[in-house]
Amino acid sequence: MTDPVCRLLLIEDDPHEAVMIEQQCCPDLTKVALEHASNATDAEDTIKESEFDLVICDLALPADARRGDAEVTEGQRLFQVVRDRLPGTPVYILSGNLDLHMVRAFFAIGGSADLYGARTEEPLVNVYPKEDLPSCVDAVQAHIAKTGNLDGFPLECPDLELGLSDERSLKIYARTQGASSGIINPLDGGLSDARTLKLELTEDGVGSVRTVAKLGSLSKVRREAERFELFAPHIPLGLGAHLLYVVKSGAGKRGALIYEFASDYTAPLAAKLITGEGVAGAKAVGLLRAGLAVWSTETTTPVTLTVLRRALVSDMQLRDAGVDLPDERGIEIEIHEARSHRDMHGFNVLVNQDDEPTLIDYGEVGKAPAALDPLTLELCIHFHPGMDAAFAPWPSLEQARTFLDLDRYLEGCPVPEFVKECRAWAVEAAVGEREILASAYAYSMRQAKYGGTTQELALAFAEGAYARLRKRARPKDATSRPRDR
């Protein structure tokens, strides 16, 4: 973890004023890490590359280092850039070029948030005229002190290597709950951007409370929170965790979603599968299958293979990964379009001691082929970085190409009961074999974009599904049509 420090960005074109502001706002350099930008272009580059806890910004700025004329319009434009790229970071406007109209506009954009977990909303935008520098200095020093107090919250995170912003997200929530200490442990396989953790908070004299914390970029956190609000009314009772709190501000470019954690849901389904508990895995899948039956539909919808695949992975993502796209033209499938989790892998399903499941992580929810969720759950054991090594070298590339032949596919499988239950769910949910093939093709192509050691296996699944789709195309599919790409 980076040492706790308040990260400040000062945007000021006058070098003498920049030195004066820094000296007065930051007398103790051990508590701050300050970067200075003297023009709008350099400021934008700095914002793109780094995270900050506070931005102090002049308004009259040159556009770049070559054009020395300071323009208020450039500062106004830059302010909007800061709000767009650092939406959870407070901004202090410090300028000698203010009028009442501009001040009103800044406050209208600003909003407020609990930046320190103090259960008090703080404005995300403050405006100070240059002649009132002492008030700005007081505000900056108060912000540094409050950030330092937040960093002092005792949070244990053994061997997790969380960054400063991720730790702050968790500490903000912990402070709002009146906790006195906390400890976090992993629940997922440690993917690069998003992390799912078990957070246990202790309040002196009261005991501890467990929650699930999902860390990620602010854009992803906000998106998942919005999707949860749409999705929550449709989650069957007992199959989904309730969203308790969203950290959208105060932690740089990062944020957190805090979900309830029933005390008996102690492990991800992936942990059962990795240890070869196929029967336990099958039981959990069976309960998911029964509980999510309300999402099923008998209404069929035609969709092209290209549209279905692009919903999971774009052409450009595959090209960037060195994956050649087969000719998907003319392949149309009838699907049962249903409400779908769309990321139902083994770390997004938690189980209790009775192998009863609950779902977490709603960042991808939406409409999809009904077969996609069970096939994602079945195939994730080959591609999730927290699981893939436990199941190799099964299946062989040939088994992957012929995965519909379940007897052959299961030869050497450590968890056959789990795979059979997932496949039975997919068969029950789908219109027919073509929906299963198309869903497996799209999912496998998505996995191929990640490259690495599993890319060849992903392409084998995709090649096998594609070959059968092309071979079994109906006569009307084979006619010439405009390219659907």
N, C-alpha and C positions, 0 to 999 in steps of 0.2 A: 504494500500500500504506500502511496505517496504521503509524505509527512503532512499532517494537517496544517493548512495555511489558507489565508483568504486571497483568492486570485483576482487581481484587479486589472482592468484595461483602461488606460487613460488616453483619450483621443483629444489632442490639443496641438494646434499648429505652431504656437509661439513657444520656442524652447525655454525661454526664461520663465514664462508662466507655468510651463509643465514642471520645471524643477521646483518652483515655489509650491505648487499644488501637492506634488509628491511629498515634499519635506513636511508640510503642515498636516496632510491627511495620514501620512504613514511614518510617524516618528520612530516606531519600533519595526525595523526591517525584518526581524525574525518572524513576524506574524503575517507578513504579506509577501506575495510574489507579483510584482507589477510589471506590466508591459506597456510601452508607449507607442502610439501611432500618431504621425503628424499630418496625415492626409487620408482622404476617404478610401482610396485604393488599398493602401497599406492596412488600414483598419479592417476592411473586408477580408483581406487575406489572413490577417491574424485571427479574426473571428472564425473563419473556415477551419483553421488548423488547431485552435485551442479552445479550452473551456474557461469560463470566468464566473466569479460569484458576484461581481459588480462591474458595471461599465460607467465611467465618468466621461461625458462627451460634450465638447464645445459644439456650437452650431456653425459658426463661420469657418469653413474648412476649404482648403484647395482640393481639387479632384484627385490629383496625384502629385508625385514629387517634382514633375517637370513643369506643372502649372501652379505658380505660387500665389495666384489671386484667390483669396478666401471668399467663398460664397455661402450665404445662409441657406440657399436652396440645396447646396450639396450636403450640408449638415442635416437638413430635414430628410433628404433622401436616405442618408446613412442611418438616421434614427429608425426609419421603417425597416431597413435591412437588419438592424440589430434586433428589432422586435420579431421579425420573421425567423431569424436564424437562432436567436437566443430567447425564445418566448418565456422561459422560466427564470430569466436573470434580470434583477432590478437594474434600472438605468437612471443615473442622475445627470440631468442636463445642467451644465454650468456655462452660462453664456452671457455676453454683454449685448446680445442682439435679440432680445425677447420683446414680444408684444402680447397683449391680452388674448388675441385670437390664437396665436401659437400655443400659449400656455393651455388654453381650453382644449385645443386639439390634442396635445400631448397627454393630458389627463384622460381624455375620452378613449384614447387607445390603450392606456396603461393597465387598468384593472388592479387587482390586489390578490395576495396569497399569503398563506402561513409559511414564511421562509425559514423559520427556525424551530418549528414544532412547538411554539409557545401558545398555541390556540388563539392567536391574535393575527388578524389580517394586516399585512403591511402593503403600502402602495408599491407597485412595480415600476412606477415612474415618479420621480421627484424633479422639480424644476427650481433652479437657483440662479438669480442674476449674479454676474461676476462681482458686483460690489457687495454682495452678501456671502462672500467666500467663507466666513466663519461658520455660518449655518450649514453649509455643505460639508465643511471639515468635521463638524460635530456629528453629522449624519453618517459620514464615512467611518469615522472612528467607532460609532455605535454599532454599525454593521460589522466591522471587524471583530469587535468584542462579542457580539451575539453569535457570529460564526464560530469563534473560538470556543464559546460555551457549548455550542452544539457538538463540536468535534470532541469535547471532553466527555461525551456520553460513553459509558463503558459497554462496548459491543465486541464480543468475542467472535472471530471469524477464522477458525483454524484452517490453514492451508488453502484458503479460497482465493487469495490474491485479488481481492476486490480493489477497484480504483477508489480514489477519494470521493468522486461524485456518487458512486454506487453506495458507499458507506453512508454518505450524508443522506441519501434517500431513505435508508432504513432508520437512521437516527432521527430524522424529522418525524417519521411516523411514531417511533418509540416515544419521543417527547410528547406528542399529542395525546398519547395514552397514559401519561403520567408514570411511565415505567422507570425503574431505577437502574436496570441493566438488561442486557440481552445477549443471546448467542444464536448464531446462524450456522446451518449445516446444509449441504447440497441436497437437492431432490432430483436434479437432472444430470445430463452428461457433460455439462460445462460447455455449451455452445458459445461462440465468440461474442455475439452481441447480446442475446437474451439469456438471462440466468434465472432459474427457478430454485428458490431456497426455502428451507424451513426456518422460520423466525420464531424464537421463543423469548418472550418478554417477561421479566419478573418485576413485580411491584412490592416494595418492602412491606412485609406483614400481610400480604394478600395472597401470594402464590404466583403461578406463571400461567401465561396464555400463549397458545401456539397459533401461528398464522402461516399462510403460504405467501411469500413475496416474489413477485415477478419483476425483475429489473430489465430495463432496456432503454433505448433512445427515446427522447421525449415524443417524437412523432409516432413511434410504435406504441408507446404507453397510452397516448391520447386516442389513437385509433382503436386499441383494444378496449379501452373504457367505453368508447362510443358504441362499439359492436356489442359489448356486454349488455348495455342498456336496451339494445334492440333484441338481443338473444335471450336474456334472462327470463322473460315471461314464458318462453317456450321450452325451458329446461325441465324435464320431469322431476318431481319431488325426490330429493335424495341423490340425484345424479349430477349435481353441479354445486360448486362452491360459490358462496355469496361474496360479491365484491364489497369490501369494507371501506377502503380508502384508496385514493389516488394521489400520489406525490407528483405534481406537475411543475413545481417551482422550487428554487432554492438549492438545486443540485446540478448546476451546470447544464449540460446537454442531455442529462440522464434523468430518469424518473422511475417510479415504482408503482405497481398495483399490489394491493394487499388483499388477499382472499382469506375467508374463514378457513380454519383447518380443524375439522372434527378430530378429537384427540385419538380416536381409534384408527384413523387413516394414516398409517405410519410409514408407508413405503410406496414407491411407484411400481406399477405392474411390471415394468422392465426388470426390476430386481428379482421378481419371481421367475421370470423367463430365463434370465441369465444363469440362474442356479438350476435350471432344468425342470422347474415345477409346472409342467405342461397342463396337468389336471387343474391346478389352481388357476392358471391362466385361462383355461377353457371356461371355468365357472364364472370368472369375472366377465369374459366376453359374452357369455350367455345372458348374464344379468343386464349388461349394456344393450344387447340385442333386444331383450324383452322390454326394457325401460324406454328405449328410443324408438320403439315400434310406432309411437304416435307421430314420428316425423315421416313415416313412409307414406307413399301416395300411389294410387293406381293410375294416375293420369300420365300418359306417355307424351314425351316431347322429342321432336327430331332435333339433332344437333350434329354438326360436322365434326370430324375428328380433330381438325385444326382448331376450331373454337374451343373444344373441350381441353385440348392440350395447352393452348395459350392461357387458359384460365389458371394454370399451375406454373407454367414456365414460358417465357417469351422466346421468339426466334433469336433475338440478339444474345440473350443469356446462353443459349446453346452454342451459338457460333463462338462466343467468347471462350467457352469451355472446350472448343475443338470438336464439337459433336455435329456430325452431318445429319441434316434433316431428311428423312425419306419423303417421297412424294405422297402427301396426305390427301391430294385432291380426289374428289369423288367418293370419299368414304363418309357415309352418313349413318348415324346410329340412333335408334330409338332408346331413350332413357327414361327412368323414373326420376324426375328432378325433385329433390327433397331438401329440407333443411339439413344442414351438415356442419359438423365441427371443422372439417377440412384440414386438421392437423392432429389426428387421433393416433399419435404414436405412444409407445410404452411409458414415456416419462410424463405424458399429459393425462394419464389415467392413474389415480392413486387407489390403493386397496387397503382394507383393514384386515384384522386377523382372521376374519371369516371369508376373505377374498371377495368382499363386496366392493364395487368400484364407485368412484366419483370422478368427474371430469374437471380439469383446470385448463387455463389458457384459451382465451376466446378471441385471439387476434386475427384468426383466419375465417371465422364463421361466416356462413352465407349459403347460397343455393349451390348444389352440386349433384352429380349422379348419385343415386342412393347407394350404389355399390362402393363409392369412394372411401367412406369411413372404414368399413370392415377390411377393405383391401389395404388401406394405409396401415391399419393396425397389424395385419398379417405380415406385410412386407417390410415394416420398419425394422424388424430384427436384423435385416441384412444391411441397412444403410444408416441407421442412427449411430453417430460416433461413440455413443455410450453403450452400444449393444453389438455392433457388427463383428467385433473380434471374437465374441463368445460363441458365435454360430459357424464361423468359417472352419473348414472348407466347404461345408454344406451351404447351399446346393452347388452342384457343378454348373458350368455354363449351359450344358445341354439340358439339365434339369430345369434351369431357369427358362430356357426357350420353350419348353413343353410343360410349363407349370400347371396348365389346366388338367393334365393327366395326374390326378392327385396321388394315386398309388405310387407312380414312378417318382414324382416330385418329393414325396415324403421319405424316400429311402435315405437313411442316415440323419433324419431330422431329430434333434434332441427334444422337441416339444410338439409332437404330432397332434396331440389333443387340442392344443391351442390353435394350430393352423386349421384343423378341420372345423372348429367352431367358427373361426373367422370366415372361412370359405362358405360354410353353410349360411351364415348371415348374408354374405354378398349375393349368393344364389337366390336367397329368399327376397332380398330387396330389389334386385335388378329386374329389368324387363326380360333379359335373357343373356345368353353367352356373350353377345356382342357388346353389351354394356360393361360386362366384367373385363373383357379384353381391352376395350377403349379406356376404361378407368385405370387398369394396370399399366397400359402404355403411357398414359399421361403422367401418372405418378412416377414411373420408372425414368421417363425423360427428365422429370424435375430432379430426380436424384443424380442423374448423369451430369447436370450442370455443376455439381460440386467437385467433379474430378476425383482425384485421389485413387486409392486402391480399389474402391468399390465401383468405379465408373464402368469397368468392363462388365461386371455383373449386372448393373442397371441396364446397360445397353442390350445385354442378352435377354432380359425380361421384355424390354421394349421391342426387340427384333422379333421375338416369338409371337407376341401379341399382334404386332403389325402384320406379320406374314399371314396369320389366320384371319385377321380382319380383311386384308386384301383378297385372300383366297375365297372367303365366304361372302364377298360383297354381292349384293343383289344386282340383278341386271341393270336396274336404273342407275346404280352407283357407278357402273362401268362406262356410262356415256360421257361424252366430253362436256365439261362445264368450265366456266371461268375459274381461274386459280383462286382458291380461298385463302389467300395469304397477303 
